[in-house]
Each structure stands twice: as C-alpha cells, then as structure tokens.
Amino acid sequence: MELTLKIVDADGAVLASSTGRDETFLVYRQSYREGDRVVVEVSEPGHVFLALDGAIQPGLVYMKECAYSLAVPFGDKRKPYSPNAFKGDIHRLSARSTRSDEIVHRRNLALNPRDDHANRALFPHARANVETRGEAVFAARNAIDGEKANDDHGFWPYTSWGINRDPQAALTVEFGRPVRIDEIVFYLRADFPHDSSVGAGQRHLLERQDLLFSAGKIGCRAGLCHRTLHRRMGGTARSDQGRRRLGLSGTDPDRNMGNRGTGSRPQAVRPSSRAMSL
C-alpha cells in the first residue's frame, strides 16, 4: 500500500507532503493556521495505523475510501482535544499499513479519536440524532475517542456525547466493513452532584437500551441483556445527563486468517449498524 501525508491550507495549496510504500512520516515545521487540513491518502482501501498528532492517541483504523481529511480544529472545536494537540511549530505525523495478525487481534473496535462530523472515509465513525446545544464537547465523536475519565464534564478529558435530556436520543457507530463483536461496554458520566438528579428521559434510558445491528436487535432492561453488556461508572448514583463512552470489543475478520481452526463462522455485524438507541 502506498501512503501519503499532506498538510493543506484553506486554499488547497499543499504546504508539506510525504509519500512512502507501507510506511511514511511527515514533520511539519510551522504552526497550524485556521483552515489548514491534515490529509491522508492511500493507494487502496484498507486498515492503516495513524499517528496524526503527538497529543492524540495513535491507533488502527479502517479507510473505506482512498482519502481522509481532518480540519485542524480552532476555537470551540478544539475543546474535545488535549490542550497540547495541534499546538506549536513542529508536528510529527506518521502512517503505515497493517499486518494480518494486527487486524484479527481482539481490540476495541469503537475507537477513533480522529473522527469528526465531516468524516466519511475513516472508520469507526459515530453520529447521533441529538448533541447537546450543538457543542463540540458533547458531539457523538466523543463517545469513541478513547477518553474514559467521567467525574466532570464540558472540557477535555471530560468530553462526552450529550443527549440533551432527549428520550429518543440515538447514537450510531459505523464500522465501514463487517466486524465481529463479543462485548459491549458503556461508560456513563458520573459528575456528582451535578448528575444526581434523573429526569423522565434519563430514567427511560437507564431502564431500557435497544442496540440495533444490521444483523439483529438486542433489547436490554435494567442492565440485563441477551448478550454481554457492562456499565461502568464512578460513584453509586446513576444518571444519564450525558452519555459517556462506548466500547465495542471484538475482532476484524481476515479472509486468510480469521476463521482458521473454527468449525463455523461467528455472526458478523454488517458495515453500518443502523442505530444504537441508548
């Protein structure tokens, strides 16, 4: 796989670029300006390991398309990221292709701190039918950014998906390809005493969650499900003022390695789980 990293300005001019076979690095020796974008290009769709900023967790993602672009955040859009992210006048980026054994390794499949509203190429991708006041610190992408601290809210690392007290709130996580999921973990916000009161909409969400996959529906009541599901919170009280995090553990099937030694193939969750009404 050929990989290219670019820094592009608001007018589309390429400020810096690097291309390599199976692995490439780019050191950008300037401060980012508003309108700059980080661009990743690959010669073919597939899994890549990305490190796009020294303050953002590197990790394995799936590129369904051959180009991905991330607008360097400024203003309110910076709040979901570490204060050190995208700062300074020297930036190190890297991208590499992945081995088959990395792809089939069990991991959190719902992890992508590079996700944002405009993303349609890099998976997993999260979206929702409601986000509290449209603020970046309550965006759906915060549910899959890997930050788990939950005893505060409204700023990094306490960002979360905010449901704005809506009993119809639904979060959708798209994977871009079939995956196998064997465990689902929710991290709920526990910012007490702020989260001590529970409204009618929140109570409904605590008592029932429906997880709708393209392969079928899992209904959960009072934390009891037909498949493994855990809630992890700090403290003793429970409140859903804001949904915290989502973890989906499993494997990425590999045509050559994924089914060796098994008598039957586990059910795969299709590329787009239609909705997770939490």
C-alpha positions in Angstrom: 0.0 0.0 0.0 1.3 3.5 -0.9 0.6 6.1 1.7 0.7 9.9 1.6 0.5 12.5 4.3 -0.2 16.1 3.5 -0.8 19.5 5.2 -3.1 21.6 3.0 -4.1 25.2 3.6 -7.5 26.8 3.2 -6.9 27.5 -0.5 -5.9 23.9 -1.2 -2.2 24.6 -1.5 0.0 21.7 -0.3 2.2 23.1 2.5 4.1 19.8 3.1 3.8 16.2 2.0 5.4 12.8 2.3 4.8 9.5 0.4 6.1 6.0 1.1 5.5 2.4 0.5 3.8 0.7 3.5 5.0 3.5 5.9 5.6 7.2 5.8 6.5 10.1 8.1 5.9 13.8 7.9 7.5 16.5 10.1 5.8 19.9 9.6 7.9 22.8 10.9 5.2 25.5 11.1 2.3 26.5 13.3 -1.1 25.5 12.0 -3.3 28.2 10.7 -7.1 28.3 10.6 -8.3 26.5 7.5 -5.4 24.0 7.4 -6.2 20.4 7.0 -4.4 17.1 7.6 -4.8 14.7 4.6 -4.2 11.0 4.5 -4.2 9.3 1.1 -3.8 5.5 0.4 -3.5 3.6 -2.9 -6.3 1.3 -1.9 -8.9 1.0 0.9 -7.8 -1.0 4.0 -6.5 -0.8 7.5 -3.9 1.8 8.4 -2.1 2.7 11.6 -2.2 6.5 12.1 -0.4 9.0 14.4 -1.5 12.4 13.3 -0.6 14.5 16.3 1.7 13.9 19.3 -1.2 14.6 21.8 -3.7 12.3 20.1 -3.7 8.6 20.7 -2.3 6.7 17.7 -4.2 3.7 16.5 -5.5 1.3 13.9 -8.4 2.4 11.8 -10.1 1.4 8.5 -10.1 3.6 5.5 -13.1 2.8 3.3 -12.1 5.5 0.8 -8.6 6.4 -0.5 -8.5 9.9 1.0 -9.3 11.2 4.5 -9.1 14.9 5.6 -9.2 16.3 9.1 -9.7 20.1 9.6 -7.2 21.3 12.2 -9.6 22.5 15.0 -9.7 26.0 16.3 -12.0 27.8 18.7 -14.8 25.8 20.2 -13.8 22.8 18.1 -10.6 22.5 20.0 -12.3 21.7 23.3 -12.6 17.9 22.7 -8.8 17.6 22.2 -5.9 17.8 24.6 -4.7 21.5 25.1 -1.4 20.3 23.6 -3.0 18.9 20.4 -2.1 20.7 17.1 -0.1 23.3 19.1 3.5 24.5 18.5 5.6 25.0 15.4 6.7 21.4 14.9 4.4 18.4 14.2 5.2 14.8 13.6 2.8 12.6 11.6 3.1 9.0 10.5 1.0 6.4 8.7 1.7 2.7 8.0 -0.1 -0.3 6.6 -1.0 -3.1 8.9 -0.2 -6.8 9.1 -2.9 -9.5 9.1 -2.2 -10.5 12.7 -2.8 -6.9 13.8 -6.2 -6.9 12.0 -7.6 -10.0 13.6 -6.3 -9.2 17.1 -9.1 -8.6 19.6 -9.4 -4.9 20.5 -11.9 -2.0 21.0 -13.4 -1.6 17.5 -15.2 1.6 18.6 -12.0 3.7 19.0 -11.2 6.6 16.7 -10.1 9.9 18.2 -9.6 11.3 14.7 -13.4 11.2 14.0 -15.5 14.3 13.3 -18.8 15.3 11.7 -17.3 15.7 8.2 -15.6 12.2 8.3 -16.9 9.8 5.7 -13.8 7.8 5.0 -12.2 6.8 8.3 -13.8 4.2 10.5 -15.2 3.7 13.1 -17.4 6.8 12.7 -20.0 8.0 15.2 -23.1 10.1 14.6 -26.2 10.9 16.6 -29.7 12.4 16.2 -29.0 14.9 19.0 -26.0 16.6 20.5 -26.4 19.0 23.5 -26.6 22.5 22.2 -24.5 21.5 19.2 -21.4 22.0 21.3 -18.2 20.1 20.3 -17.7 18.9 23.9 -21.0 16.9 23.5 -20.5 15.6 20.0 -21.1 12.0 19.1 -17.4 11.5 18.2 -16.6 11.9 21.9 -18.2 8.5 22.5 -15.4 6.8 20.6 -12.4 9.0 21.3 -11.0 6.7 24.0 -11.2 9.2 26.9 -12.8 7.5 29.9 -12.5 10.0 32.8 -16.1 10.6 33.8 -16.2 12.6 37.1 -16.6 16.0 35.4 -17.9 17.3 32.0 -17.6 20.1 29.4 -13.9 20.1 28.7 -11.1 17.7 27.8 -10.6 14.9 29.0 -14.2 15.0 30.3 -15.9 15.3 26.9 -18.9 13.1 26.2 -21.8 12.5 23.9 -24.6 14.8 25.3 -28.2 13.7 24.8 -29.8 17.0 25.9 -32.3 15.0 28.0 -33.9 13.6 24.9 -35.6 10.2 25.5 -35.3 9.5 21.7 -31.5 10.0 21.6 -29.8 7.5 19.4 -26.1 7.0 18.7 -24.9 5.3 15.5 -21.5 3.8 15.2 -20.5 2.8 11.6 -17.6 0.4 11.0 -17.2 0.6 7.2 -16.9 -3.2 6.9 -18.2 -6.4 8.7 -16.8 -6.9 12.2 -17.3 -9.4 14.9 -18.4 -8.1 18.3 -18.3 -10.1 21.5 -18.6 -7.4 24.2 -20.2 -4.0 24.6 -19.2 -1.6 27.4 -20.8 1.8 28.2 -19.0 4.4 30.3 -21.6 6.8 31.8 -21.0 10.3 33.1 -20.8 10.4 36.9 -20.3 14.1 37.6 -21.8 14.3 41.0 -23.6 16.3 42.5 -24.4 17.8 39.0 -25.6 14.4 37.8 -27.5 13.4 40.9 -31.0 14.2 39.6 -32.6 12.0 37.0 -35.3 13.3 34.7 -38.0 11.3 33.0 -36.0 11.0 29.7 -32.9 9.9 31.6 -34.9 7.3 33.7 -36.2 5.8 30.5 -32.7 5.4 29.1 -31.5 3.9 32.4 -34.3 1.3 32.4 -34.0 0.3 28.7 -31.5 0.4 25.9 -32.0 -1.1 22.5 -29.0 -2.0 20.4 -29.9 -2.4 16.8 -27.4 -4.0 14.5 -28.0 -4.8 10.8 -27.8 -8.5 11.9 -30.5 -8.0 14.6 -31.7 -6.3 17.7 -30.6 -6.7 21.3 -33.0 -5.5 23.9 -31.7 -4.5 27.4 -33.8 -3.8 30.5 -32.3 -2.7 33.8 -28.9 -3.7 32.6 -29.9 -7.3 31.7 -29.2 -8.3 28.1 -29.2 -11.4 26.0 -25.5 -10.8 25.3 -22.7 -9.4 27.4 -23.1 -5.7 28.3 -21.5 -3.8 31.1 -22.0 -0.3 32.5 -19.0 1.3 34.2 -19.5 4.3 36.4 -17.8 6.1 39.3 -19.8 6.6 42.5 -23.0 4.9 43.5 -25.8 7.0 42.0 -26.8 6.7 38.3 -27.7 9.5 35.9 -27.8 10.0 32.2 -27.4 13.7 31.9 -24.7 12.9 29.2 -23.7 9.6 27.7 -20.0 9.0 28.3 -18.2 6.4 26.2 -18.8 3.3 24.1 -16.6 0.4 23.8 -17.2 -2.5 21.3 -14.7 -5.2 21.7 -14.1 -7.9 19.1 -12.1 -8.8 16.1 -11.7 -7.7 12.5 -12.3 -10.8 10.2 -9.4 -11.6 7.9 -10.1 -13.7 4.9 -6.9 -15.6 5.2 -6.5 -15.9 9.0 -9.8 -15.0 10.8 -11.5 -18.4 10.5 -8.6 -20.9 10.8 -9.3 -23.7 13.2 -13.0 -22.9 13.6 -15.9 -25.1 12.6 -18.3 -22.3 12.0 -18.1 -18.6 11.3 -19.5 -16.2 14.0 -22.2 -13.8 13.0 -20.7 -10.6 11.6 -22.1 -7.2 12.3 -22.7 -5.5 8.9 -20.8 -2.4 7.8 -23.3 0.1 9.2 -25.0 -0.7 12.5 -28.2 1.2 11.8 -28.6 2.7 15.2 -27.8 2.2 18.8 -30.6 3.7 20.8 -29.1 4.0 24.2 
